[in-house]
Amino acid sequence: MAPTRTRRLAPGGSIDAHRHDDHQIVYAGRGVLTVTTDTGSWVAPGTRAIWVPAGVVHAHRAYGELDLHLVGLPVTENPLGLDAPTVLAVSPLLRELLIAYTRAEDDGESPERARLRAVLLDRLRTSDAQQPLHLPTPTAPQLRDLCAILQADPGDGRTLAELGRQVGAGDRTLSRLFRSDLGMTFPQWRTQLRLHHALILLTERTPVTAVAHQCGWSSASAFIEVFRRAFGHTPGSHPAG
């Protein structure tokens, strides 16, 4: 049974790979959370939650002090019809519902708790499930090598052709592999990687200008605009851990 509760994780804390027979909503009320499966990783700051379908083996990692709010739902309840891990937008109301529902003592089927749960599910049905916060894991050997280079240094600004020379593949071949293996273009994947890394650096209280430089943006203003489009707020207003 997927638990419904609140759990606190210290910076760098983790929960090893596991699975549930039920669906689970995972929300970080504080800090930044990553959920990793064998197909990729999903990142969630305080404006996002992660839907983990029943049966999916997944692990958690905390960046900053993490308040982890977990909501278990039976397999018969899937408000958005999702069959893969997905990042969900969390409105201010949904945030308060997730916190209240996971912090309240589980007193069974009390009328008050049933009403809270019904409103939570209703808000989930209207949540945007198309947030660009998924970093898929490559399976093609050449892509694995290339992606490992950039994961070690997200600020690496080399072109696909330049990186291809290091891994022994042409840029056209690599472009096709990004689309067929990862379902996105190379620029899209690199932007996702940089946003993931930026969230972690911001949680560690790294200044915005330094984050932009370390993640490979040409200027702080360019970084701020990309970040705002992805997360709905500027990096300067992102809560630190």
C-alpha positions as CSV (number, residue, x, y, z in Angstrom):
1,M,0.0,0.0,0.0
2,A,1.4,3.4,-0.9
3,P,1.5,5.5,2.3
4,T,-0.2,8.8,2.8
5,R,2.0,10.8,5.2
6,T,4.6,13.6,5.6
7,R,8.2,12.7,5.7
8,R,11.2,14.9,6.2
9,L,14.5,14.3,4.4
10,A,17.8,16.0,5.1
11,P,19.8,17.6,2.2
12,G,21.2,14.8,0.1
13,G,18.9,12.3,1.7
14,S,17.3,9.6,-0.4
15,I,14.8,6.7,-0.5
16,D,16.1,3.7,-2.3
17,A,14.3,2.2,-5.3
18,H,11.0,0.6,-4.5
19,R,7.5,0.1,-5.9
20,H,3.9,0.3,-4.7
21,D,0.8,-1.6,-5.7
22,D,-1.1,1.8,-5.7
23,H,-0.6,5.1,-7.4
24,Q,1.2,7.8,-5.4
25,I,1.5,11.6,-5.6
26,V,4.8,12.9,-4.3
27,Y,5.1,16.6,-3.4
28,A,8.0,18.6,-1.9
29,G,6.5,21.3,0.2
30,R,10.1,22.5,0.8
31,G,13.3,21.9,-1.1
32,V,13.6,20.2,-4.5
33,L,12.8,16.5,-5.1
34,T,13.9,14.2,-7.9
35,V,12.2,10.9,-8.7
36,T,14.3,8.5,-10.8
37,T,13.3,5.3,-12.7
38,D,15.1,3.2,-15.2
39,T,13.7,5.4,-18.0
40,G,14.7,8.8,-16.6
41,S,14.3,11.4,-13.9
42,W,11.7,13.9,-12.9
43,V,12.4,17.1,-10.9
44,A,9.9,18.9,-8.8
45,P,10.3,22.3,-7.0
46,G,7.5,23.6,-4.7
47,T,5.2,24.5,-7.7
48,R,5.2,20.9,-9.0
49,A,4.3,17.4,-7.8
50,I,5.1,14.1,-9.3
51,W,2.6,11.4,-10.2
52,V,4.1,7.9,-9.8
53,P,1.8,5.1,-11.2
54,A,1.3,1.8,-9.5
55,G,4.0,-0.7,-10.1
56,V,6.7,1.7,-11.2
57,V,10.0,1.1,-9.5
58,H,11.3,4.6,-8.4
59,A,13.8,6.2,-6.0
60,H,13.7,9.7,-4.3
61,R,16.5,12.2,-3.7
62,A,16.3,15.4,-1.7
63,Y,18.1,18.7,-2.5
64,G,17.9,21.1,0.4
65,E,15.7,20.4,3.5
66,L,12.8,18.4,2.1
67,D,9.3,18.1,3.4
68,L,8.0,15.2,1.5
69,H,4.2,14.9,1.2
70,L,3.0,11.5,0.0
71,V,-0.6,10.6,-1.1
72,G,-1.4,7.0,-1.9
73,L,-4.4,6.3,-4.2
74,P,-5.8,2.9,-5.2
75,V,-5.3,1.8,-8.8
76,T,-9.0,2.5,-9.4
77,E,-8.4,6.2,-8.9
78,N,-6.4,7.9,-11.6
79,P,-7.9,11.4,-12.0
80,L,-5.7,12.3,-15.0
81,G,-5.5,8.8,-16.6
82,L,-1.7,8.8,-16.4
83,D,0.3,5.6,-17.0
84,A,3.8,7.0,-16.6
85,P,5.5,9.2,-14.1
86,T,4.5,12.8,-14.8
87,V,5.2,16.2,-13.3
88,L,2.0,18.1,-12.3
89,A,1.5,21.8,-11.8
90,V,0.6,22.6,-8.2
91,S,-1.7,25.6,-7.6
92,P,-1.7,27.4,-4.2
93,L,-4.9,25.6,-3.4
94,L,-3.7,22.2,-4.4
95,R,-0.5,22.8,-2.4
96,E,-2.5,23.5,0.8
97,L,-4.7,20.5,0.2
98,L,-1.7,18.2,-0.2
99,I,-0.1,19.5,3.0
100,A,-3.3,19.3,5.0
101,Y,-4.2,15.8,3.8
102,T,-0.8,14.3,4.5
103,R,-0.3,16.0,7.8
104,A,-3.7,15.2,9.2
105,E,-3.9,12.1,11.4
106,D,-5.4,9.3,9.3
107,D,-8.7,8.7,11.1
108,G,-10.2,6.4,8.6
109,E,-13.3,7.5,6.7
110,S,-14.3,10.5,8.8
111,P,-16.6,12.9,6.9
112,E,-14.1,15.7,7.2
113,R,-11.2,13.7,5.7
114,A,-13.5,12.3,3.0
115,R,-14.4,15.9,2.0
116,L,-10.7,17.0,2.0
117,R,-9.8,14.0,-0.2
118,A,-12.7,14.7,-2.7
119,V,-11.6,18.3,-3.1
120,L,-7.9,17.2,-3.6
121,L,-8.9,14.8,-6.3
122,D,-11.1,17.4,-7.9
123,R,-8.1,19.9,-8.0
124,L,-5.9,17.1,-9.5
125,R,-8.3,16.7,-12.4
126,T,-7.7,20.3,-13.4
127,S,-3.9,20.2,-12.9
128,D,-1.7,20.7,-16.0
129,A,0.1,17.4,-16.6
130,Q,2.4,18.6,-19.4
131,Q,5.2,20.2,-17.5
132,P,8.6,20.1,-19.2
133,L,10.6,18.6,-16.3
134,H,11.4,15.1,-17.5
135,L,15.0,14.1,-18.3
136,P,14.8,10.8,-20.1
137,T,17.7,8.3,-19.8
138,P,19.3,7.3,-23.1
139,T,19.7,3.7,-24.1
140,A,21.9,4.1,-27.2
141,P,25.6,3.8,-26.2
142,Q,26.7,6.9,-28.1
143,L,24.0,8.9,-26.5
144,R,24.8,7.6,-23.0
145,D,28.4,8.8,-23.5
146,L,27.4,12.2,-24.8
147,C,24.8,12.7,-22.1
148,A,27.2,11.7,-19.4
149,I,29.6,14.4,-20.5
150,L,27.0,17.1,-20.2
151,Q,25.6,15.7,-16.9
152,A,29.2,16.1,-15.5
153,D,29.3,19.7,-16.8
154,P,25.9,21.2,-17.8
155,G,27.6,24.4,-18.7
156,D,29.6,22.7,-21.5
157,G,28.6,24.8,-24.5
158,R,30.0,22.7,-27.3
159,T,27.8,22.0,-30.4
160,L,26.4,18.6,-31.1
161,A,29.0,18.2,-33.9
162,E,31.8,19.0,-31.5
163,L,30.5,16.6,-28.8
164,G,30.0,14.0,-31.5
165,R,33.7,14.0,-32.4
166,Q,34.5,13.1,-28.8
167,V,32.1,10.2,-28.7
168,G,32.7,9.0,-32.3
169,A,29.4,9.9,-33.9
170,G,28.2,12.4,-36.5
171,D,25.8,15.2,-35.5
172,R,23.1,13.9,-37.9
173,T,23.3,10.4,-36.4
174,L,23.1,11.9,-32.9
175,S,20.2,14.1,-33.8
176,R,18.2,11.1,-35.1
177,L,19.1,9.2,-31.9
178,F,17.9,12.0,-29.7
179,R,14.5,12.0,-31.4
180,S,14.1,8.2,-31.6
181,D,15.6,7.3,-28.3
182,L,14.6,10.2,-26.1
183,G,11.7,11.7,-28.0
184,M,13.2,15.2,-28.0
185,T,15.8,17.2,-29.8
186,F,19.3,17.8,-28.5
187,P,18.7,21.5,-27.6
188,Q,15.5,20.4,-25.7
189,W,17.3,17.7,-23.8
190,R,20.2,20.0,-22.9
191,T,17.8,22.7,-21.7
192,Q,16.0,20.1,-19.5
193,L,19.4,19.1,-18.0
194,R,20.4,22.7,-17.3
195,L,17.0,23.4,-15.6
196,H,17.4,20.4,-13.4
197,H,20.9,21.5,-12.4
198,A,19.7,25.1,-11.9
199,L,17.0,24.0,-9.5
200,I,19.6,22.1,-7.4
201,L,22.0,25.1,-7.4
202,L,19.3,27.5,-6.4
203,T,18.3,25.2,-3.5
204,E,21.9,25.4,-2.4
205,R,21.6,29.2,-2.3
206,T,23.9,29.8,-5.3
207,P,23.4,33.3,-6.7
208,V,21.3,33.6,-9.9
209,T,24.2,35.0,-12.0
210,A,26.5,32.1,-10.9
211,V,23.7,29.6,-11.7
212,A,23.3,31.0,-15.2
213,H,27.1,30.8,-15.8
214,Q,27.5,27.3,-14.4
215,C,24.5,26.0,-16.4
216,G,25.7,27.4,-19.7
217,W,23.4,30.3,-20.4
218,S,24.9,33.3,-22.2
219,S,23.6,35.8,-19.7
220,A,21.6,35.9,-16.4
221,S,18.6,37.5,-18.3
222,A,18.5,34.6,-20.8
223,F,18.5,32.1,-17.9
224,I,15.8,34.0,-16.0
225,E,13.5,34.0,-19.1
226,V,13.9,30.2,-19.7
227,F,13.4,29.5,-16.0
228,R,10.3,31.7,-15.8
229,R,8.7,30.0,-18.8
230,A,9.4,26.5,-17.3
231,F,8.4,27.1,-13.7
232,G,6.1,30.1,-13.7
233,H,8.4,32.3,-11.5
234,T,11.8,33.9,-11.6
235,P,14.9,32.1,-10.1
236,G,15.3,35.0,-7.7
237,S,12.0,34.1,-6.1
238,H,12.8,30.3,-5.9
239,P,12.8,29.1,-2.3
240,A,16.2,27.9,-1.1
241,G,16.6,24.8,0.9
